[in-house]
Each structure stands twice: as C-alpha cells, then as structure tokens.
Amino acid sequence: MKVPTLSLQYFPLWAKGPGPALALSHSTLPWSCEILYKSWPKLKPTTDFSKLPILRLSPTSTISHELAILSYISKVEPEMSGGGNVEDWSTSMQLMCEVRGFRVAVFEGVVI
Ligand SMILES: N[C@@H](CCC(=O)N[C@@H](CS)C(=O)NCC(=O)O)C(=O)O
C-alpha cells in the first residue's frame, strides 16, 4: 500500500491529538502536524464530523476520530500493532480501550 504524506490537524491541547502524534512519531510514516486554533471556526463546517483530530491523506481525503486514526496507522504500518503477532495486537487493543475508559472517567461531564 502506497502511503501518502500525512498531515495531522489538531488543537494546542493535550487531549485527543497526542495519541496519534505519538503513534506517528514512533512509525516510519512521513507526516507533519498542523496546530489549529483561530482557523478552526472556518474549517469546522468543511470537516466530516466537525471535530479534531483529523488525519489528512490528501486535500480531499481525511480520517476523523482518534481511534480511527490509530487504526489507520496500524493498518498501513502493521509493526505499530504487533506486526502480525495476535497476542501483541490484542494487548495493544486492550490497552487502547483501557486508556479510553480511563479518559472518559477523568473527563466525565467535561466537554473536550
Ligand atoms: N470522536 C472524536 C471526538 C473528538 C473531539 O471531541 N474533539 C474536540 C477536541 S478534543 C473538538 O474537536 N472540539 C472542537 C469543536 O467541537 O468545535 C474523537 O474521538 O477523536
């Protein structure tokens, strides 16, 4: 699979963007990061789900949602999710779900 140069778009926040950024940093995938703040109100109506993070594959192709972005990274670079080892993959998935649940508990009632 030919992987395009990826662009991760997110806010200057420690919330749902750092996970994909860390995964991309540990991968061999070519990527850049675009930090958005003032330009967000204009961009928001043009996005599929009106939220960031977004991983931009091309000017017209994007992936939204933190977990979908992480899944995409593991799909195009299987080493990022155990390299075909089912036990490593399932450990990775369980940790991802555990962290997700922990975060929901921490931020319950808080709009992030
Ligand atoms: N389901 C999305 C939710 C993403 C989300 O809640 N993003 C927030 C920032 S953490 C956002 O874009 N807020 C700005 C807005 O709603 O306009 C995911 O898991 O990535």
The ligand as an SDF file (V2000), in Angstrom:
LIG
                    3D

 20 19  0  0  0  0  0  0  0  0999 V2000
  -14.9430   11.2810   18.4900 N   0  0  0  0  0  0  0  0  0  0  0  0
  -13.8420   12.2110   18.3310 C   0  0  0  0  0  0  0  0  0  0  0  0
  -14.0830   13.3970   19.2550 C   0  0  0  0  0  0  0  0  0  0  0  0
  -13.0340   14.4770   19.0340 C   0  0  0  0  0  0  0  0  0  0  0  0
  -13.3120   15.6910   19.8870 C   0  0  0  0  0  0  0  0  0  0  0  0
  -14.1160   15.6570   20.8450 O   0  0  0  0  0  0  0  0  0  0  0  0
  -12.5860   16.7660   19.5470 N   0  0  0  0  0  0  0  0  0  0  0  0
  -12.7200   18.0100   20.2430 C   0  0  0  0  0  0  0  0  0  0  0  0
  -11.3630   18.3990   20.8710 C   0  0  0  0  0  0  0  0  0  0  0  0
  -10.7300   17.1240   21.9430 S   0  0  0  0  0  0  0  0  0  0  0  0
  -13.0810   19.1120   19.2510 C   0  0  0  0  0  0  0  0  0  0  0  0
  -12.8100   19.0000   18.0780 O   0  0  0  0  0  0  0  0  0  0  0  0
  -13.6840   20.1970   19.7560 N   0  0  0  0  0  0  0  0  0  0  0  0
  -13.9520   21.3800   18.9440 C   0  0  0  0  0  0  0  0  0  0  0  0
  -15.3610   21.5180   18.4960 C   0  0  0  0  0  0  0  0  0  0  0  0
  -16.2220   20.6800   18.8560 O   0  0  0  0  0  0  0  0  0  0  0  0
  -15.6320   22.5060   17.7810 O   0  0  0  0  0  0  0  0  0  0  0  0
  -12.5140   11.5100   18.6240 C   0  0  0  0  0  0  0  0  0  0  0  0
  -12.5200   10.5370   19.4040 O   0  0  0  0  0  0  0  0  0  0  0  0
  -11.4850   11.9020   18.0790 O   0  0  0  0  0  0  0  0  0  0  0  0
  1  2  1  0
  2  3  1  0
  2 18  1  0
  3  4  1  0
  4  5  1  0
  5  6  2  0
  5  7  1  0
  7  8  1  0
  8  9  1  0
  8 11  1  0
  9 10  1  0
 11 12  2  0
 11 13  1  0
 13 14  1  0
 14 15  1  0
 15 16  2  0
 15 17  1  0
 18 19  2  0
 18 20  1  0
M  END
$$$$
